[in-house]
């Protein structure tokens, strides 16, 4: 790291990093105390909760280390995990969950999962959010122009990640909301009012 740019994190970004970290720890503490009955469906939902929590915490850590490209690359797998976890909660039955657990059934593409979730909750929210963000998320994960354009300073004279504070703050905030959305799905799956209240508190804040 001695040869890398040691860009100073702004106060505004640092405050969001700190807030995101605290929320991640708060949710992590709640999940560590969570006791549930094992079944294929329950296990998948809890597994996705764990995956999203780890992705969220990694985004926070990477942003704090000025590793913006790597932090941004985790946004799509976090969102994919949220849609899959929510789909299992709202759409899949135990038989389908068993097939997924055994590897005899694969998840549909995220776009299709979004439509099925929306159909279940009589909404268009999941589909609209995916349609609006999927291209950027894909590019950030797979080295698209969204990543390539952010590897140099303003006049392209120096190799230096050039994500703006606004972009990183948006990444942190969206990751935190998505983490809370998975917590909401988890609470719905297990009819847990305490976790539901925590999820809604974070989302509305």
N, C-alpha and C positions, 0 to 999 in steps of 0.2 A: 504493500500500500504506500510505501514511501514515494514511489514514482507516480502515484495517482493524484488527481486533484483532491485537495482537502477542503472542499467547499463547505463553508460554515452554514449550518442549518439556521434558518431565520427563527425568530421568536415565535411568529405565528405558526409555522410548521411544527416547531418543537412542542408547542402547546397541544396541537392536534395529535401528535405522536404520543404524548403523555396521556391524553384522554383516551385514545384508542387502546393503549396498553392497559390502562386501568379497567376498561370495560371488558377486554379480553380476559383479564385475570378474574374479574367478578363472575363472568360466565363460566370460566374454567373451574372456579371454586364450586359453583352451583352444580356443574356436571359431575365433578369428582364425588359429590355426595349423593348423586342420583342412583336409586335402586330400582330395577325394573325386572319384569318377568321376561325370560328369554323366549323369543320366537324368531322366525326368519324375518318377518316384517319389522319387529321391534329392533332386532339386531342391526338391520340395514339402516334404519333411521338414526340410531345412536352412532353407528359408524360414520355416517355422513356428518353428523354433528361434530364428531371428533376431527374429521378431515378438515372441515371448514374452520374450526377453531385453530388448528395448526397452520392452515394457510393464512388466516388473518394475523395470527401472532408473527408469522414469518414476514409478512408484508410490513408490519410495524418495525420489526428488527432490521430488515433490509433498508427501509426508508431512513431509519436512524443512523445507519452506516453509509448513507449516500449511495446505496446500490439501487438506484431508481429503476434501471432496466429490469433487474431481477425481481424487484418488488412488483413492477407492472406486469411481468410475465405470469404472475400467480393469480391475477384478477380473473382470467377466464376459467381455470380449473376450479376456483372458488365458486364462481357462478354456476358452472356445470354441476358441481356437487350440490349446490342449493336447489337447483331445479330437479335433479334426480331424487334428492332426499324429500323434497316437497311432494313430488309425484308419487313416491312410495307411500307417503303419509295419506294423501288425499285420494289417489286413484287405485293403486295396487291392492289386491287382496292377498291373503296369506299364501294361496297357491302360486300366484305370480311371484311373490317374494321368495318362495322356496326355489322356483326355477332360476331366479336371478342368483340366489346364493349358491346353487349348484353349477352355475355357468351354462345352463341349458337354454337360457333366455337372456338376450342382451337388451340394454336400454335403447330406446329409440333416439333419434337425433333430438337435440335440445329444443329445437323449434316445435317439433311435434309434442314433446312433453309439455311445453308451455301452453299449447292449444288445449291439451287434455286437462291441465290444471285449471285453466280459465273456464273451460266448459263445466267443470265440477263446482267452481265457486261463482259461476255466472258473472264473469269478468273478462276484460281484455288486457288486464294489467301486465301479466307475465309475458304475453306475446308481444305487446308494444315495447316493453323494456328490452326484450331480447332483440327485436328487430332494430331498435335504435342503437344498440351497443355492440351487437355481435361482430361486425366487421372490425371495429377497433380492438375489441378483446382478442379476436383471432390474430390480428397483426401484432399485437403486443406479445402474445405467447409464441408466435411462430416466426418472429423476425421480419415482419412486414415493414412497409414504409413508415408506419407509426413509430417503430423502434429505430430504424435507420436514420430517420431525420433528427433524432434526438441524441446523437452520439458526438456532436461537434458544437463548438461555441458559435456565437452569432455570425462570424465571418468565415466559419469553417477552416480556421487556421490552426485549431487545436482539437485533439481528440478529448472530449469532455462531455459527459452526459449533461444534457441541457433541458431536462424536465423543469417546468416552472413550479414554484411553490403551490400555485393554484391547482395544477394537475395532480401533485402529490397529495394535497389536502383532499381533493375530490376522491382520489383512490382510497385514502384512509377512511374517509367518511362512508363511502359506498361499501367498502369491505366490512365496516362495523355494522352498517344497517343489514347487509346480507347475512352476517353472523347472527344478528338478532332475529332475522326472518327465519333462519333455520331453527333457532331456539323456539320460535313461535310454532313452527311445524312440529317440533318435538313435543312441546307442551300439549298441542292438539292431539297428537297420536296417543299420548299417555293420560290425557285429561288432567294435566297437572296445573292447577290454578296459580301456584306460586311462580312457576317458570313462565307461565303465560303473562303474568303481571310484570315480571322482570323484562321480558321481551318487548312488551308494549311500551314500557317506560323508556327503554333505550331507543326504540323506533321513533316515538313521538318527540324525544329530546333532540 
